[in-house]
């Protein structure tokens, strides 16, 4: 884990290197790709929630102007289901039988010369069904329950016994709604075949997995699938899996022999590419009268699709959030006739933390204790239950610094005790953490004879600033100016990378870049190993550092050679090396692997007559380890804050019974926060280098959202004295 050179370029904010491309419209998003002879595809979706197709009539659609092909389960041919993935088994392959599992299921795809012709013809496909009652509710007696589906339930001590004898107890149930990922750019796929090779431009957050999955589905070698996604206009988890529309686009291209584009409509986004599943959580806390937790029992029931295994552990957030000798967490899924759920920003933790932090607030009121003091008193350091030291943890500093920035000391304890300008004022708090995640990753570094460098890995840029931080990191490690470094991302032919999700990409690719830069400098030294005239003759990697466009001895900086001179002298056009990062384990490293930590403070204002709610201020203090770019990192937290406000006050995907039709599948009806809903936001980073990886970072993409919902809910209680235990919290609940 030796760093090559001291920090010079990292930390202070640097403008995004991809900014000029984006503001001039030059960044190539999947929807921008077009090829000669390209056809367009439109989906036909089921209008029932459960049953079977008894007849599907495509004759009129096939006669429509411009139509090239209509594919259904009767003529699609066999497609294999994709492989097991870190997020569970791949979703079912489309058009393989007549079974309907949810409203909006893709039952046909129409291919035509133009988008308009395909859309018009899709409306001419007639589908008849034998309808069955749809299972739509968590407590439906017909729903299959899967207990401990991911083998992640936690248990130590005797939670039931400790609860029975606890001096103070909280036992409450909390509800969260379905939320739908809604990036501004609907997901788009462009597919074409060159012989047996499939080429895909797609809105994916995981190019490496997509190439593997499509190879399995179509029964071709993985090297015959080339996925590109240099830019994706947001995803929030929607692009983490290989969805049916992607497979259908590739299938349509193979059947027609033409390139095919399929762009999801906004309503289709609600059934085609996942959502945060609704859930019910029961939390029981037991404590001593002086506020020491003695028991935590957290049960979560979340919705799952009929034929899927979405990874969404919710209750596990309570296992290590606080120091407690008796803990039990239980996750259960109910299989329902709903579109396949999927990770949405802060998966599992956003909903689990909501219930836990609201329950902690309720416990503080039962104890007559400041909610901040209760959290500080139960700080989980060292790691429960192993007792290992954390790889880094500044959670207490987040809470204390946040209280100082926010002015928590001005808060009066009693609900409805603070008013200003005729409004009820409430202060709310939530402590947050997001689990550590890192996956195996590769990166490649090439130094060219002109002294510039090219760095690449298959990870995807989804607006998170990946290009920028990897340019900064590579320039730092190679001793170059950022303008001398180009980074390539979002291509499955590049070195393997994990998903852009789970707050693990920066550590994964960054650590691989660290290793690749070290290896390419080692290769430079190998080039001059036999050159007794070189100032670097006889040096090892540990003897040198990168600086000023080359390499110099640490003990004698005057002994320096530039990359340009070395490569020119040896007549080499370039020099390339790869690096690999492999996640360690607590046992290997002797420490608990820490994700990000944080504290969220909000001020809410509630109209006492109308129940109208406004978030007036939000303060986020985050321990994200080493921050590579404060400017882009702050933007991540601000964006997450907006999403957290949406989760708390606005977002709910509403389904009609008995069909399961989504009733608000437009941005006119699915309400998200707009500028007028956003408060003054303050973000500060604390903490230091995380010891679990060589570049010291921790992911911050998810934690920006986690904690806002409970902080707002707790603030609303403080303002009004009304404890609302379901999301979203709307004004009618306060009337």
C-alpha positions in Angstrom: 0.0 0.0 0.0 3.0 2.4 -0.5 2.0 5.6 -2.3 4.2 6.7 -5.1 4.3 10.4 -4.3 3.0 12.8 -1.8 -0.5 14.3 -2.5 -0.3 17.4 -4.8 -3.4 17.3 -7.0 -6.0 15.7 -4.8 -8.4 17.1 -2.3 -9.2 20.7 -3.4 -11.9 20.9 -6.0 -11.1 20.6 -9.7 -13.5 21.3 -12.4 -14.9 18.3 -14.2 -12.8 17.2 -17.1 -16.0 16.1 -18.9 -17.8 19.3 -18.2 -17.1 21.0 -21.6 -18.3 17.9 -23.5 -21.5 17.9 -21.5 -22.4 21.5 -21.7 -21.7 21.7 -25.4 -23.7 18.5 -26.1 -20.7 16.6 -27.3 -20.7 13.8 -24.7 -21.9 10.7 -26.5 -24.9 9.2 -24.5 -26.5 6.0 -25.6 -29.4 7.8 -27.2 -27.0 9.8 -29.4 -25.7 6.7 -31.3 -27.1 6.1 -34.8 -26.0 3.8 -37.6 -26.8 3.5 -41.3 -30.0 1.5 -41.9 -31.0 1.7 -38.3 -34.5 0.5 -37.4 -36.5 1.5 -34.2 -38.2 -0.8 -31.7 -41.3 -0.2 -29.6 -42.6 -2.4 -26.7 -46.0 -3.9 -26.2 -46.8 -4.4 -22.5 -49.3 -6.5 -20.7 -52.5 -4.9 -19.4 -53.1 -7.4 -16.7 -51.1 -8.2 -13.5 -51.3 -12.0 -13.5 -52.4 -14.7 -15.8 -51.5 -16.2 -19.2 -51.7 -15.0 -22.8 -54.4 -17.0 -24.6 -54.0 -15.3 -28.0 -51.7 -12.7 -29.5 -52.7 -11.2 -32.9 -49.9 -9.4 -34.7 -51.4 -9.4 -38.2 -52.6 -5.8 -38.3 -49.3 -4.6 -36.8 -47.3 -6.5 -39.4 -49.2 -4.8 -42.2 -48.7 -1.4 -40.8 -46.4 1.0 -42.8 -42.7 0.6 -42.1 -42.9 -2.5 -39.9 -40.0 -4.8 -40.3 -40.8 -7.5 -37.7 -43.0 -8.2 -34.7 -41.6 -10.6 -32.1 -43.6 -12.4 -29.4 -43.2 -15.5 -27.3 -44.4 -17.5 -30.4 -41.4 -16.6 -32.6 -38.7 -15.2 -30.4 -36.8 -18.5 -30.0 -35.0 -19.7 -27.0 -33.0 -17.3 -24.9 -31.0 -18.4 -21.8 -31.4 -16.7 -18.5 -28.4 -14.6 -17.5 -26.0 -15.7 -14.9 -26.0 -15.2 -11.1 -24.6 -11.8 -10.2 -23.6 -10.0 -7.0 -27.1 -8.5 -7.0 -28.8 -11.9 -7.3 -29.9 -14.0 -10.2 -30.4 -12.2 -13.5 -34.0 -11.2 -14.4 -35.9 -13.7 -16.5 -35.2 -13.7 -20.3 -38.2 -12.1 -22.2 -40.7 -13.7 -24.5 -40.0 -17.2 -23.4 -43.6 -18.3 -22.5 -47.1 -17.1 -22.1 -47.0 -16.4 -18.4 -47.8 -12.9 -17.1 -46.2 -12.0 -13.8 -46.9 -8.3 -13.6 -48.7 -5.4 -15.2 -46.5 -3.8 -17.9 -44.6 -7.0 -18.6 -43.1 -6.9 -22.1 -45.1 -9.3 -24.3 -44.0 -8.2 -27.8 -41.6 -5.9 -29.6 -42.3 -4.2 -32.9 -39.5 -3.1 -35.2 -40.1 -0.5 -37.9 -38.2 1.9 -40.1 -38.9 4.9 -37.7 -39.8 5.4 -34.1 -43.2 6.8 -35.0 -44.1 3.8 -37.2 -42.9 1.3 -34.5 -44.9 3.1 -31.8 -48.1 3.3 -34.0 -47.8 -0.4 -34.9 -47.2 -1.5 -31.3 -50.7 -0.1 -30.5 -52.1 -2.5 -33.1 -51.0 -5.7 -31.4 -54.0 -7.4 -29.9 -53.4 -9.6 -26.8 -56.0 -11.7 -24.9 -55.5 -13.1 -21.5 -56.7 -15.6 -19.0 -56.6 -13.4 -15.9 -55.7 -14.5 -12.4 -55.9 -12.4 -9.2 -52.7 -10.4 -8.8 -50.9 -10.5 -5.5 -50.0 -6.8 -4.7 -49.8 -6.4 -0.9 -47.2 -7.4 1.5 -49.7 -9.1 3.8 -51.6 -11.0 1.1 -52.1 -14.5 2.4 -51.2 -16.0 -1.0 -47.8 -14.3 -1.2 -44.8 -16.7 -0.8 -42.5 -15.5 1.9 -38.7 -15.9 1.7 -37.0 -15.6 5.1 -33.4 -14.6 5.4 -33.1 -14.7 1.6 -29.5 -13.5 1.5 -28.2 -15.3 4.7 -27.4 -11.9 6.2 -29.5 -12.0 9.3 -27.5 -11.0 12.4 -27.9 -12.5 15.9 -25.8 -12.2 19.0 -26.7 -12.2 22.7 -30.3 -12.7 23.7 -32.4 -9.9 22.1 -35.7 -11.3 23.2 -34.6 -11.8 26.8 -33.0 -8.4 27.0 -36.1 -6.7 25.6 -38.3 -8.4 28.2 -36.3 -7.0 31.1 -35.3 -3.6 29.6 -36.1 -0.6 31.7 -37.3 1.4 28.7 -38.7 0.0 25.4 -39.7 1.1 22.0 -41.8 -1.2 19.8 -43.0 0.5 16.6 -43.7 -0.3 12.9 -42.7 1.9 10.0 -43.7 1.8 6.4 -41.9 2.9 3.2 -43.4 3.2 -0.3 -42.3 2.0 -3.7 -40.0 4.6 -5.2 -38.9 4.6 -8.9 -35.5 5.5 -10.3 -36.2 8.5 -12.6 -33.0 9.7 -14.2 -33.7 12.6 -16.6 -32.6 10.5 -19.6 -34.8 7.4 -20.1 -32.7 4.3 -20.7 -31.8 3.6 -24.3 -30.2 0.7 -26.1 -28.8 0.5 -29.6 -27.8 -2.9 -30.8 -26.2 -4.2 -34.0 -24.6 -7.5 -35.1 -21.4 -7.9 -37.1 -21.5 -11.6 -37.9 -21.5 -13.4 -34.6 -20.4 -10.3 -32.7 -23.0 -8.2 -30.8 -22.2 -4.5 -30.4 -24.3 -2.6 -27.8 -24.5 1.0 -26.8 -26.6 1.0 -23.7 -27.5 3.0 -20.6 -25.7 0.6 -18.2 -23.9 1.1 -15.0 -22.0 -2.2 -15.4 -20.5 -2.8 -18.8 -18.4 -5.8 -17.7 -21.4 -7.7 -16.3 -23.6 -6.8 -19.3 -21.1 -8.4 -21.8 -21.1 -11.5 -19.6 -24.9 -11.7 -19.3 -25.6 -11.1 -23.0 -23.1 -13.7 -24.0 -24.9 -16.3 -21.8 -28.4 -15.2 -23.0 -27.5 -15.5 -26.7 -25.1 -18.5 -26.3 -22.0 -16.8 -27.8 -18.5 -16.3 -26.4 -18.1 -13.3 -24.1 -15.4 -11.9 -26.3 -18.1 -11.6 -29.0 -20.1 -9.0 -27.0 -18.9 -5.4 -27.0 -20.8 -3.0 -24.7 -20.1 0.7 -24.6 -21.4 3.3 -22.3 -18.9 6.2 -22.1 -21.6 8.5 -20.6 -24.9 7.6 -18.9 -27.2 10.4 -17.9 -27.8 9.2 -14.4 -29.0 5.9 -13.2 -29.6 5.8 -9.5 -29.4 2.0 -9.8 -31.7 1.6 -12.9 -28.7 0.6 -15.0 -27.3 -2.1 -12.7 -29.0 -5.1 -14.3 -29.5 -6.4 -17.9 -33.1 -5.7 -18.4 -35.5 -7.3 -20.9 -35.6 -4.3 -23.2 -31.8 -4.6 -23.7 -32.1 -8.3 -24.7 -35.1 -7.6 -27.0 -33.2 -4.8 -28.8 -30.3 -7.2 -29.4 -32.8 -9.9 -30.5 -34.5 -7.6 -32.9 -31.2 -6.6 -34.4 -30.3 -10.2 -34.9 -33.7 -11.1 -36.5 -33.8 -8.1 -38.8 -30.2 -7.9 -39.7 -30.2 -4.2 -39.0 -29.1 -1.9 -36.2 -32.0 -1.3 -33.8 -32.6 1.4 -31.3 -35.0 1.2 -28.4 -35.6 4.1 -26.1 -37.9 3.6 -23.1 -40.7 6.0 -22.7 -41.2 7.6 -19.2 -44.1 5.3 -18.4 -42.1 2.3 -19.4 -39.3 3.3 -17.1 -41.7 2.5 -14.2 -42.0 -1.2 -15.2 -38.8 -1.9 -17.2 -35.8 -1.2 -15.0 -36.5 -1.6 -11.3 -37.6 0.4 -8.3 -37.1 0.6 -4.6 -39.5 -1.9 -3.1 -42.0 -1.0 -0.5 -41.6 -2.4 2.9 -42.8 -2.8 6.5 -40.4 -2.7 9.4 -40.9 -3.5 13.1 -38.2 -2.2 15.4 -37.9 -3.0 19.1 -35.3 -1.2 21.2 -34.5 -1.8 24.8 -32.4 0.6 26.9 -31.4 1.4 30.5 -32.8 4.6 32.0 -29.5 6.3 31.4 -29.8 5.6 27.7 -27.6 2.5 27.1 -29.0 0.2 24.5 -29.4 -3.4 25.8 -31.4 -4.8 22.9 -32.1 -4.2 19.2 -34.5 -6.3 17.2 -35.3 -5.3 13.7 -37.7 -7.1 11.3 -38.1 -6.1 7.7 -40.6 -7.3 5.1 -40.0 -6.0 1.6 -41.6 -6.7 -1.8 -40.1 -9.0 -4.4 -41.1 -10.0 -7.9 -42.5 -13.4 -8.6 -39.3 -14.6 -10.4 -36.4 -12.7 -9.1 -33.9 -12.3 -6.3 -33.2 -8.6 -5.8 -30.5 -8.0 -3.2 -32.0 -5.5 -0.7 -31.0 -6.4 2.9 -32.9 -3.8 5.0 -32.8 -4.8 8.6 -29.0 -5.5 8.6 -28.3 -1.8 8.9 -29.2 -2.1 12.6 -26.6 -4.8 13.3 -23.6 -2.5 13.5 -25.1 1.0 13.8 -24.8 1.1 17.6 -23.0 -0.6 20.4 -25.4 -3.2 21.8 -24.9 -6.6 23.5 -28.1 -8.2 22.2 -29.0 -7.8 18.6 -31.3 -9.7 16.1 -32.1 -8.6 12.6 -34.5 -10.5 10.3 -35.1 -9.8 6.5 -38.1 -11.4 4.7 -39.3 -11.0 1.1 -42.9 -11.4 -0.1 -43.3 -12.5 -3.7 -45.8 -10.3 -5.5 -47.1 -9.6 -9.0 -45.0 -6.5 -9.4 -42.3 -5.3 -11.8 -38.8 -6.5 -10.8 -37.4 -4.3 -7.9 -33.8 -3.2 -8.0 -31.2 -1.2 -6.2 -32.1 2.5 -5.9 -29.7 5.0 -4.4 -28.9 3.9 -0.9 -30.4 0.4 -1.4 -31.4 -1.3 1.9 -29.7 1.3 4.1 -32.0 4.2 3.1 -35.1 2.3 4.2 -33.5 0.5 7.1 -31.9 3.6 8.5 -35.2 5.4 8.3 -36.9 3.0 10.7 -33.9 2.7 13.0 -33.3 6.4 13.3 -36.9 7.2 13.9 -37.0 4.6 16.6 -33.9 6.1 18.2 -35.7 9.4 18.2 -38.7 7.9 19.9 -36.4 6.2 22.4 -34.8 9.6 23.2 -38.2 11.1 24.0 -39.2 8.2 26.2 -35.9 8.7 28.1 -36.2 12.5 28.2 -32.8 12.7 26.6 -31.3 14.8 23.8 -31.4 12.7 20.6 -27.8 13.6 19.9 -26.7 12.5 23.4 -28.4 9.2 22.9 -26.5 8.5 19.7 -23.2 9.6 21.1 -23.7 7.4 24.2 -24.2 4.3 22.0 -21.4 4.9 19.5 -20.4 1.6 17.9 -16.6 1.8 18.3 -15.0 -0.7 18.1 -16.9 -2.8 15.6 -19.8 -4.8 17.0 -19.8 -7.7 17.5 -16.2 -8.6 16.5 -14.5 -6.0 18.6 -12.1 -5.2 15.7 -10.9 -1.6 15.2 -12.5 0.1 12.3 -10.4 0.8 9.2 -11.4 4.4 9.9 -14.3 5.9 11.7 -15.1 9.6 12.4 -18.8 9.0 13.2 -18.6 10.9 16.5 -16.9 13.8 14.8 -19.7 13.9 12.2 -22.3 14.1 14.9 -20.5 16.7 17.0 -19.4 18.9 14.0 -22.8 18.7 12.5 -24.4 19.9 15.7 -22.0 22.8 15.8 -22.6 23.8 12.2 -26.4 23.4 12.5 -26.8 25.1 15.8 -28.4 22.1 17.5 -27.9 23.7 20.9 -30.6 26.2 20.1 -33.2 23.4 20.0 -35.7 23.2 22.8 -36.7 19.7 23.7 -40.5 19.8 23.8 -42.5 19.2 20.6 -44.3 22.3 19.3 -42.1 24.5 21.4 -40.4 26.4 18.5 -42.1 28.9 16.2 -41.0 31.5 13.8 -43.1 33.7 11.4 -46.2 31.8 12.4 -44.7 28.5 11.4 -44.0 25.5 13.6 -40.2 24.9 13.6 -38.6 21.5 14.1 -35.0 20.2 14.3 -34.4 16.7 13.3 -31.3 14.5 13.4 -30.2 11.1 12.0 -26.9 9.3 12.3 -26.0 7.4 9.2 -23.6 4.8 7.9 -23.3 3.0 4.6 -21.7 -0.5 4.4 -18.3 -1.0 3.0 -18.2 -2.4 -0.5 -15.4 -3.1 -2.9 -15.1 -5.7 -5.7 -12.2 -7.0 -7.8 -11.1 -4.6 -10.4 -8.5 -4.1 -13.1 -7.0 -1.0 -14.7 -4.5 -0.3 -17.5 -2.0 2.5 -17.7 -0.1 3.5 -20.9 2.6 6.1 -21.0 3.2 7.5 -24.5 6.4 8.8 -26.0 5.0 12.4 -25.9 4.8 12.2 -22.1 1.1 11.8 -21.9 -0.8 8.9 -20.3 -3.9 6.9 -21.1 -5.7 5.1 -18.2 -8.7 2.9 -18.7 -11.1 0.5 -16.9 -14.6 -0.7 -17.8 -16.4 1.2 -15.0 -19.1 3.6 -16.0 -19.5 7.4 -15.5 -23.1 8.2 -14.5 -22.6 11.8 -13.6 -20.6 11.0 -10.4 -17.4 12.6 -11.5 -15.5 9.4 -12.2 -13.5 10.8 -15.2 -12.3 13.7 -13.1 -11.2 11.9 -10.0 -9.4 9.2 -12.0 -7.6 11.9 -14.0 -6.5 13.5 -10.8 -5.4 10.3 -9.2 -3.5 9.1 -12.2 -1.8 12.5 -12.7 -0.8 12.4 -9.0 0.6 8.9 -9.2 2.4 9.4 -12.5 3.8 12.9 -11.7 1.9 14.5 -14.6 -0.3 17.5 -15.1 -4.0 16.5 -15.3 -4.1 17.9 -18.8 -1.6 15.2 -19.8 -3.9 12.3 -18.7 -6.8 10.9 -20.6 -9.2 8.4 -18.9 -11.3 5.8 -20.8 -14.4 4.3 -19.1 -17.6 2.5 -20.0 -16.3 -0.1 -22.4 -16.5 -3.9 -21.8 -13.3 -4.5 -23.8 -11.4 -2.4 -21.2 -10.1 -4.1 -18.1 -12.8 -5.6 -15.8 -14.5 -3.3 -13.4 -17.5 -3.6 -11.0 -20.7 -1.7 -11.1 -21.0 2.0 -10.6 -23.2 1.5 -7.6 -22.8 0.5 -3.9 -20.3 3.3 -3.3 -17.4 1.0 -4.3 -16.3 2.2 -7.7 -13.8 4.9 -6.7 -12.0 2.6 -4.3 -12.0 -0.3 -6.7 -10.8 1.4 -9.9 -8.7 3.9 -7.9 -6.8 1.0 -6.1 -6.3 -0.7 -9.5 -5.0 2.5 -11.0 -2.6 2.8 -8.0 -1.2 -0.6 -8.7 -1.1 -0.1 -12.4 0.8 3.2 -12.0 3.3 1.5 -9.6 3.7 -1.3 -12.2 4.3 1.0 -15.1 6.9 2.9 -13.2 8.5 -0.5 -12.4 8.4 -1.2 -16.1 10.2 2.2 -16.8 12.9 1.1 -14.4 13.2 -2.3 -16.1 13.8 -0.4 -19.4 16.9 1.3 -17.9 18.1 -1.6 -15.8 21.0 -2.3 -18.1 21.7 1.4 -18.9 24.6 2.4 -16.6 24.3 5.9 -17.9 20.8 6.4 -16.7 20.3 8.4 -13.5 17.8 5.7 -12.5 20.1 2.8 -13.0 19.9 0.3 -10.2 16.7 1.8 -8.6 13.7 -0.1 -7.5 10.1 1.3 -7.3 10.5 2.0 -3.6 13.6 4.1 -4.4 11.8 6.6 -6.7 8.8 8.9 -7.0 7.0 10.3 -10.0 7.2 14.0 -10.5 7.5 16.6 -13.3 6.6 14.2 -16.1 9.1 11.5 -15.1 10.8 9.6 -12.3 13.3 10.8 -9.8 15.2 9.3 -6.9 13.7 10.0 -3.5 17.1 10.5 -1.9 18.5 12.6 -4.7 15.8 14.5 -6.8 18.5 15.7 -9.2 18.7 12.2 -10.5 15.7 12.4 -12.8 14.6 11.1 -16.2 11.4 12.0 -18.1 9.1 9.4 -19.6 9.6 11.2 -22.9 13.4 10.9 -22.9 13.4 7.3 -21.8 10.9 6.1 -24.4 12.6 8.2 -27.2 16.0 6.9 -26.3 14.9 3.3 -26.5 12.7 3.9 -29.6 9.5 2.8 -27.7 6.2 4.3 -28.8 4.7 3.7 -25.3 4.8 1.5 -22.2 1.8 -0.3 -20.7 1.1 -2.0 -17.4 -2.0 -3.3 -15.7 -3.0 -3.3 -12.1 -5.5 -5.2 -10.0 -7.3 -4.4 -6.8 -8.7 -7.2 -4.7 -10.8 -6.5 -1.7 -9.3 -7.7 1.6 -11.2 -9.3 4.4 -11.4 -8.3 8.1 -9.5 -11.4 9.0 -6.7 -10.6 6.5 -6.4 -6.9 7.5 -7.1 -7.3 11.2 -9.7 -4.5 11.1 -13.4 -4.0 10.4 -13.9 -2.6 6.9 -15.6 0.8 7.2 -18.0 2.4 4.7 -18.8 6.0 5.0 -20.4 7.6 8.1 -22.3 10.8 8.5 -24.8 12.9 10.4 -27.8 14.7 8.9 -29.4 17.7 10.6 -32.5 19.4 9.1 -34.8 22.2 10.1 -38.4 21.8 9.0 -41.2 24.3 9.0 -44.8 23.3 9.2 -47.8 25.5 8.6 -50.0 24.8 11.7 -53.2 25.4 9.7 -52.5 23.7 6.4 -50.0 21.1 7.3 -47.7 22.3 4.6 -44.1 21.1 5.1 -40.9 22.8 4.0 -37.3 21.8 4.7 -35.6 25.1 5.5 -32.0 23.9 6.1 -30.0 20.7 5.8 -26.5 20.1 7.1 -24.6 17.0 6.2 -21.2 16.1 7.8 -19.6 13.1 6.1 -16.7 10.8 6.9 -15.8 9.7 3.4 -12.2 8.8 4.1 -9.7 10.6 1.8 -11.7 13.0 -0.5 -10.1 13.0 -3.9 -12.1 16.0 -5.2 -14.0 18.1 -2.7 -16.0 19.9 -5.4 -17.4 16.7 -7.0 -17.8 15.0 -3.6 -19.9 17.9 -2.3 -22.1 17.7 -5.4 -22.6 14.0 -4.7 -23.9 14.8 -1.2 -26.1 17.7 -2.4 -27.6 15.4 -5.0 -28.2 12.8 -2.4 -29.8 15.3 -0.1 -32.3 16.2 -2.8 -33.1 12.6 -3.3 -33.6 12.1 0.4 -36.1 15.0 0.5 -38.0 13.3 -2.3 -38.1 10.0 -0.4 -39.3 11.7 2.7 -41.9 14.1 1.4 -42.8 13.4 -2.3 -42.0 10.1 -4.0 -44.5 7.2 -4.1 -45.2 4.9 -7.0 -48.9 4.2 -6.7 -50.4 0.9 -8.1 -54.1 0.4 -8.8 -55.8 -2.7 -7.5 -56.7 -5.3 -8.7 -54.5 -5.0 -11.8 -51.3 -3.6 -10.5 -51.3 -0.8 -13.1 -49.0 2.0 -12.0 -51.3 5.0 -11.8 -48.7 7.8 -11.7 -46.1 6.7 -14.2 -45.2 10.2 -15.5 -43.1 13.0 -14.1 -46.3 15.0 -13.9 -47.8 12.6 -11.5 -44.8 11.0 -9.8 -43.7 13.9 -7.7 -40.0 14.7 -7.2 -38.5 17.8 -5.5 -37.9 20.8 -7.7 -35.8 23.9 -7.0 -38.5 25.5 -4.9 -38.5 22.5 -2.5 -34.7 22.6 -1.9 -33.3 24.3 1.2 -30.1 25.9 2.0 -27.6 23.0 2.1 -24.3 22.8 3.9 -21.8 20.0 3.4 -18.6 19.3 5.3 -16.2 16.4 5.2 -14.3 15.1 8.2 -12.2 12.0 8.9 -9.0 10.8 7.4 -7.4 8.2 5.2 -9.1 4.8 5.3 -6.7 2.0 5.8 -8.6 -0.6 3.9 -7.3 0.5 0.5 -4.1 2.1 -0.8 -5.7 5.3 -1.9 -7.6 5.9 1.4 -11.1 6.5 0.0 -14.5 5.4 1.0 -17.6 5.7 -1.2 -19.9 8.6 -0.8 -22.5 8.2 -3.6 -25.1 6.5 -1.5 -24.7 8.1 1.9 -25.7 11.5 0.6 -29.3 10.2 0.5 -29.3 7.9 3.6 -30.6 9.6 6.7 -32.5 12.5 5.2 -35.9 10.8 5.5 -35.6 10.0 9.3 -34.1 13.4 10.0 -37.0 15.1 8.3 -39.5 12.8 10.0 -37.9 13.5 13.4 -38.0 17.2 12.7 -41.7 17.0 11.8 -42.4 15.4 15.1 -40.4 18.0 17.0 -42.3 20.7 15.1 -45.8 19.3 15.5 -45.9 16.6 18.1 -47.3 14.2 15.5 -45.3 11.0 14.9 -45.7 9.9 11.3 -44.4 6.4 10.7 -44.9 6.0 6.9 -43.2 7.6 3.9 -43.8 9.8 2.1 -45.0 12.3 4.8 -47.7 14.4 3.2 -49.6 17.4 4.4 -52.9 15.5 4.8 -51.3 13.4 7.5 -50.7 16.5 9.6 -54.2 18.0 9.3 
